[in-house]
C-alpha cells in the first residue's frame, strides 16, 4: 500500500474547473467522455467527483463548493 501525498492547498487547473462546471450542468459524464476530456485523477482523489457505477462520474458537494469559491 502506498500513501499519496496531498498538498495542504489545492489549486484546480482551468481544465479541472471546466470539467466540474460541465458535471454540475449535465449531472454526470460517461467514462469515454471523461477520457476524451482528460478527466483529472486529482478530482477523484480529492473527492470533487465520484464514480457512479462503472462508467460514469458525478460532481460531489465538495466539487460544487470549489466552483462557488472560484466564482466569488
N, C-alpha and C positions, 0 to 999 in steps of 0.2 A: 504494500500500500504506500503510495506517495502522497505527501502533503503538498497542496498547491499554495503558493504564496499569493495573497491578495493585498495589494497596497491599501493603506488606510483610506485613501481618497480615490474615487472612481471618476474618471473623466471619459464620458462616452464620445465616440467619434461621430462625425456628421452622418456617416452611413448607419451607425448603430441607432442614432436618434431617429433617422428617417424610417428605419425598419420598425422601430417601436411605434411611430406615428401611423404607419401603414397597418400594423397589427391592431391598433386602437380603432381604426376606421373599419377594417374588414373582419375583426374579431378572431381570425385565425389565418394561418398561412400553411400551405402544404409543404411537405418535405422537398419535392422538386423545385418549387418556387423559392424555398429557403436556400437551397443550394445555388440556384441561379443568382440570388441576391447576395450570396456570400454571407449568410447569417452568421453573426459572430458567436463563437462559443462563450465569450465573456458574458454575453447577455444571459445565457442559460446558467452559467456558473454562479453569477451574482444574483440570480433569482428575478431578473427583469422580465424573462419569458419562461414559459413552462411547456413541456411536451404534453400534448393531448393525444392519447392513443399512440399509434406507431408512426403516423405520417403527417402530423400537424403540430404547429406551435401556436400558443396564445400569449397575449400580454398579461402580466400579473399586476396586482395593485401597486407593487413596488415599481414596476415599469411605468405605470401611469404617473406615479409621483415624480419620477425622474423627468418625464416630459413636462410636467407642470413647473418644476423647478427651473428648467431650461427656458420656458416661455416667460417667466417672470423677470 
